[in-house]
Amino acid sequence: MRDVTTAQPRTDLDVQPTPLALLLLGREADPTSERGVDCPGDLPSPSDPDLVARARAAKEKLGDKVFVLGHHYQRDEVIQFADVTGDSFKLARDAAARPEAEYIVFCGVHFMAESADILTSDEQKVVLPDLAAGCSMADMATAEQVAECWDVLSEAGVADQVVPVAYMNSSADIKAFTGRHGGTICTSSNAKRALEWAFDQGQDPATTKILFLPDQHLGRNTAVRDLGMSLEDCVVYNPHKPNGGLTAEQLRDARMILWRGHCSVHGRFSLESVEDVRARVPGVNVLVHPECRHEVVAAADLVGSTEYIIKTLEAAPRGSKWAIGTELNLVRRLANRFAAEDKEIVFLDRTVCFCSTMNRIDLPHLVWTLESLAEGNLVNRIEVDEETEDFAKLALERMLALP
Ligand code: SF4
């Protein structure tokens, strides 16, 4: 039996490097990854001057049979071919609303394509142009690790008080675990409502706890900023330590058990970034995503999802100045879009901060995908097995029913 009383507590807020090294851009094989990373076909050269024309021709040939989804963090060269843009949940719903589209080409990352497969019909086939486009945050919580965590909670005598809440940015396996254990999915827009709902599910709301997966920052920021909890109400479960690095007493006292995962992009912003931009740009409004660290969120003027960031900038007065803490492709596009309205938009950090896995989807991969589909070859399909899909859908439906 696992001893949950002797493990060292771990409550630090530090962002540590991801345990899974991000793959370098390019064509490689990673034998430790569950996803294949070799492109199974011949990619066109990035220097091919006809790439744009080829993508356009293949898309035209496919017509209504194809629907291209572009996540906000995708490159411009890819976004230009998107039929819709948005965050991962909006895109999955957009795909489900297009049943005539046999092929859903998801320009985003692996967990997003899985969610689209879960929410679309069996006749629709979801395709990810590069199978190596994963998400380092989603990879920080594997099915085995989360099952072990549940054993730890059971042995500490708290599992029956715990309701799991999984962020949309998680694998289908984690969503299914959440559905199986009576929990819900949340997005960065509805995390507050999801936590309120989850606390209401327990037999006694005073002793109910939430296991929040996999982004510790979104969980902590929502609990503290939106629900008025203290930082002491939150503990961090580290899957790389025995018993998560927590004692049974810590688990019993906690209200929020935060999985030790983070976004490699948003986790890079620091308090110094905020102080630095305020000194550089007098009068600037700092607007950040809730995946940022707690001290960054606490120092910002406004906090919200990518959709909230876009709407806030749309409504901002002429002449206003903004420092945005989210992925650089989106910030650059917004800066260009609003320059004509005399809105000054800068990136929160001085260093470049792209999502390297999102950036794996480039024009050569998109051209190869569209041309393959146009020739009748279904490539890079993402398909979630039936049982996983059923439980993941259950958790997603609970989210859709949130008050
Ligand atoms: S921006 Fe962060 S959460 Fe989004 S795909 Fe990249 S690593 Fe994952």
Boltz pocket constraint, residues with backbone or C-beta under 6 A from the ligand:
constraints:
  - pocket:
      binder: B
      contacts: [[A, 73], [A, 109], [A, 134], [A, 135], [A, 136], [A, 137], [A, 138], [A, 169], [A, 262], [A, 263], [A, 264], [A, 265], [A, 266], [A, 327], [A, 355], [A, 356], [A, 357], [A, 358]]
      max_distance: 6.0
